[in-house]
Amino acid sequence: MKKGNIVSMAVQLGIDGNIYCEFAELPFEEIEKVFKNKYEASLIKTIHTFMNKKFKESSVSLEKEMQAVTATIVK
């Protein structure tokens, strides 16, 4: 079985001590080229759209949380 990312998010700690969010995704317009079966392509598009939205929401929430923690620590 071949494997690859449809959409992924990583939260990483840099050597500078900062936290970074990294996104990787199969470009939406490439899905039908990779998945020839139209039903599989449709399923992958649904997963891609749903997870992309969730990861972006999570990234914004994490950023707000980190700002709140940082503000508390700095005081």
Contacts in CASP RR format, 6 or more apart in sequence:
PFRMAT RR
TARGET T0000
AUTHOR 0000-0000-0000
METHOD contacts of the structure
MODEL  1
MKKGNIVSMAVQLGIDGNIYCEFAELPFEEIEKVFKNKYEASLIKTIHTF
MNKKFKESSVSLEKEMQAVTATIVK
4 26 0 8 1.000
5 24 0 8 1.000
5 25 0 8 1.000
5 26 0 8 1.000
6 25 0 8 1.000
6 26 0 8 1.000
6 44 0 8 1.000
6 47 0 8 1.000
6 48 0 8 1.000
6 51 0 8 1.000
7 23 0 8 1.000
7 24 0 8 1.000
7 25 0 8 1.000
7 26 0 8 1.000
7 47 0 8 1.000
7 48 0 8 1.000
7 51 0 8 1.000
7 52 0 8 1.000
7 55 0 8 1.000
8 23 0 8 1.000
8 24 0 8 1.000
8 25 0 8 1.000
8 55 0 8 1.000
9 21 0 8 1.000
9 22 0 8 1.000
9 23 0 8 1.000
9 24 0 8 1.000
9 55 0 8 1.000
9 58 0 8 1.000
9 59 0 8 1.000
10 21 0 8 1.000
10 22 0 8 1.000
10 24 0 8 1.000
11 19 0 8 1.000
11 20 0 8 1.000
11 21 0 8 1.000
11 22 0 8 1.000
11 62 0 8 1.000
12 19 0 8 1.000
12 20 0 8 1.000
12 21 0 8 1.000
12 22 0 8 1.000
13 19 0 8 1.000
13 20 0 8 1.000
14 20 0 8 1.000
19 62 0 8 1.000
19 66 0 8 1.000
21 59 0 8 1.000
21 62 0 8 1.000
21 63 0 8 1.000
23 55 0 8 1.000
23 59 0 8 1.000
25 48 0 8 1.000
25 52 0 8 1.000
26 34 0 8 1.000
26 44 0 8 1.000
26 48 0 8 1.000
28 45 0 8 1.000
28 48 0 8 1.000
28 49 0 8 1.000
31 41 0 8 1.000
31 44 0 8 1.000
31 45 0 8 1.000
31 48 0 8 1.000
32 38 0 8 1.000
32 41 0 8 1.000
34 44 0 8 1.000
35 41 0 8 1.000
35 44 0 8 1.000
END
